[in-house]
Amino acid sequence: MNKLSLQSFKNKPAKASKTNPNFIKVGLSTCGIAAGADTVFDILKNELAKKEFDLPVLRSGCAGMCYAEPLVEVNIEGMPRVLYGKVTEEIALKIVRKHILGKQILNDYIFSIKDE
């Protein structure tokens, strides 16, 4: 068992709750990290914090689509669940500004869409 510290609590991943089904998931397996997903994760978290928008940014594992990394899944209530691929820093900013805040899907970067 690991020793608990303040840093371990800060690093604890956020979770989507039943009362708030909205979330962003970033694929942070080794292939995702190698493609820059850790930078995309940080950009998403920082941009949402700047906009004071409370939305959990979650870490996920391998989705089996290494060719499309970094992968970012966005689930916003009232919109289809979208999986964006080959997400760059620029696309990450567009995801926050247009998809999350503007409620517009970014058609050019979609790898999968699920209308629930």
N, C-alpha and C positions, 0 to 999 in steps of 0.2 A: 504494500500500500504506500502511495506517495505521501510525502509530507505536505500538509495543506499550508498555503501561503496566500497573501493578499493577491499576488500576481495570478495564482491559479483560479481565483474567483473572477478576476478581470478577464481571463481568457476563456471562461465558461461560455460556450456558444448559446446564442439566443434561441428561443423556440417559438413557433407559431402557437397561438392559443386558440381554444375553441370559440372564444368570443371575438377574436380577430383572425379570420382565415387568410388575411393578406400576408404575403412574404416574398422575399427574393432568395433564391438558392444559387450558390456559386459552386461549381464542381472544383473541388480542391484536392483531387487525387494527384498522383505524381505527374501524370500527363497534363493535367490542367495547370499545375504549378509551373511545369516546364514551358507551357505556352503563355504564361503571364496571368493566370487566374488570381494569384495572390495580390497583384497590383489592381486588378479589376475589383476584387473584393473590397480592398481599402478605398478605392475611389467611390464605390457605391455607398459604403458606410459614411464616408466623409461628406459626400454631396447631400445625402439624406439628412445628416446632422446639421449642415449649413441651412437647409431649407426647413429645419425643425419639423420634419415629417417622421412620425413614429412608425417605422416599418421594420420588422426583423429581417436582417440579412443573415442567412443561414449558410453553413458549410455542408456540402454533400460530397459523396464519394463518386466513384466511377460510374458513368452512365453507358459505357461501352461505345462511345462516339469520339474516340481520341482524335480523329481527323478534324473534328469540329471545335476542339477546345480553343479558348475557354468557353464554357457553357454557362449560361445564366437563365434560370427559370423564374418567371414572374407570374405571381398569382394575385390578382386584384379583384375583389368582389365586384360582380356585374360585368366582368370582361372574361374572355377566354384565357385559359392558362397557356402561356407562351414560353417556348424554349428558344432562346437566341443562341447562335453559335458564332465562333470566331470573333468573340467580343473583344474589341480594343478599348483603350482608354476613352477615345472619342465616342464610341458606341455606348459605353457604360454611362457616360454623361447624358447621351440622348435617351437612354432607357429611363433615367430618373426624370429628366425634364419633359420628355414627350409622353412616354408610356405611363409612368406612375403619376406625375403631376398633371399632364395634359390629357390623359385617357385616350391616347392615340397609339395604335400598334405600329411598330416599325417593320413594315413588310419586307424590306430588303435584307433583314438579318435573321428571319425566322427559320428555324430548322424543324420545329414541330409545334403544332397548335392543338389544344384540346378544349373544345367548347363544352362545358359541363352544364 
